[in-house]
Amino acid sequence: RTFDKDATGTVFGEGVGLVALRRLDDSIADGDQIVAVIRGYAINNDGSEKAGYTAPSIKGQVEVIREAQKAANVEAESIGYIEAHGTATPLGDPIEIAALNTAFRETTEKKGFCRIGTAKTNVGHLDIAAGITGLIKAALTVQKGQIPPLLHFQEANPNIDFDNSPFVPVTALEDWNP
């Protein structure tokens, strides 16, 4: 129930995923099928600023979102979909959306232009495979031009104000032209 008022926590599982990464020029030269292009990325650890052992800090997430946008050379308004971590916890989901709001609001006041979802509503939190699962879903979303819905989303967590944010939870399959 990611981002939902009735979210009570993550369902854990186990998984594995594999993605072949190549330089774009090499893939083009070799005639590879290109599913998606990663334009930039960022990583960090917010350490002692975390809200708790398993809950991140808004500040740390804002910093990594800024760095990823800078590395990809993209403006917030050009982003049409976010594949969120989406823990489905009453604390984690509002922190994630607050961080995204803060980072996006540095360059835009526009509302409702970016869809948001997470693979976790389909498969749970796959431990060490959680990140790659989200990457695979995001790549397939780009390739297929369709955004899958968040399962079980009915009403937003009261600590998340989607109406005044750039983000719209995906509640039904949506066509998308990235």
Secondary structure by P-SEA (a helix, b strand, c coil): ccccccccccccccbbbbbbbccaaaaaaaccccccccccbbbbbbcccccccccccaaaaaaaaaaaaaaacccccccccccccccccccaaaaaaaaaaaaaacccccccccccccccccccccccaaaaaaaaaaaaaaaaccccccccccccccccccccccccccccbbbbcc
